């Protein structure tokens, strides 16, 4: 992804915000970027390189990784917890 693509793809999120949007740790998102699983814009900043991810890339990754279920559906299932045990079954 380069600077020309960002106009078409919308606003960019820094690594921490991208991780929050995906429900992951920033270190995990960085590994996905380094492995090529998640596209990012690399911006030199002094001696380090800052990483930014487009909103559309977040949406694409959600669809690909969740099989079209959507983050809200996944979050709702996790919030419900495991299914209750049947009576009499240990």
C-alpha positions in Angstrom: 0.0 0.0 0.0 1.4 3.4 -0.8 0.3 7.0 -0.2 -1.7 7.2 -3.4 -3.8 4.2 -2.3 -4.8 5.8 1.1 -7.1 8.3 -0.6 -9.1 5.5 -2.1 -9.0 3.3 1.1 -10.0 5.9 3.6 -8.4 7.0 6.9 -5.5 5.2 8.4 -5.2 3.7 11.9 -2.0 3.5 13.9 -0.9 0.1 15.1 -2.6 0.5 18.5 -5.9 1.6 17.0 -5.8 -1.1 14.4 -5.2 -3.7 17.1 -8.2 -2.4 19.1 -10.4 -2.5 16.0 -9.5 -6.1 15.4 -9.6 -7.1 19.1 -5.9 -8.1 19.1 -2.7 -7.0 20.7 -0.5 -4.5 18.9 2.3 -7.1 18.8 0.0 -9.6 17.1 -1.1 -7.0 14.4 2.6 -6.2 13.8 3.4 -9.9 13.2 0.4 -10.1 10.8 1.8 -7.1 8.9 5.4 -8.6 8.8 4.0 -11.9 7.5 2.0 -10.1 4.8 -1.4 -11.2 6.2 -2.4 -7.5 6.8 -1.4 -4.7 4.5 0.1 -1.6 6.1 1.7 1.7 5.1 5.2 2.1 6.5 6.2 5.6 7.3 9.8 6.4 8.3 9.9 8.5 11.5 13.4 9.2 12.7 15.2 5.9 13.3 12.0 3.9 13.4 9.3 3.0 10.9 5.7 3.7 12.0 2.9 1.4 10.7 -0.6 2.5 9.6 -3.5 0.3 8.5 -6.4 1.5 6.4 -10.0 1.0 7.6 -10.8 -1.0 4.5 -7.9 -3.3 5.2 -9.3 -3.9 8.7 -12.7 -4.7 7.1 -11.0 -7.1 4.6 -9.1 -8.9 7.2 -12.2 -9.3 9.4 -14.1 -10.9 6.5 -11.2 -13.2 5.6 -10.3 -14.2 9.2 -13.8 -14.6 10.5 -15.3 -16.2 7.5 -17.9 -13.5 6.9 -19.3 -13.8 10.5 -18.4 -10.3 11.4 -16.8 -9.0 14.5 -20.0 -8.0 16.3 -21.4 -11.6 15.9 -18.2 -13.1 17.2 -18.1 -10.7 20.2 -21.7 -11.5 21.1 -21.0 -15.3 21.1 -17.9 -14.8 23.3 -19.9 -12.6 25.7 -22.6 -15.4 26.1 -19.9 -17.8 27.4 -19.8 -21.5 27.0 -23.1 -23.5 26.6 -24.6 -24.7 29.9 -24.1 -28.3 30.8 -27.1 -30.6 30.5 -28.7 -31.7 33.9 -27.3 -35.0 35.1 -24.2 -34.8 32.9 -20.9 -34.4 34.6 
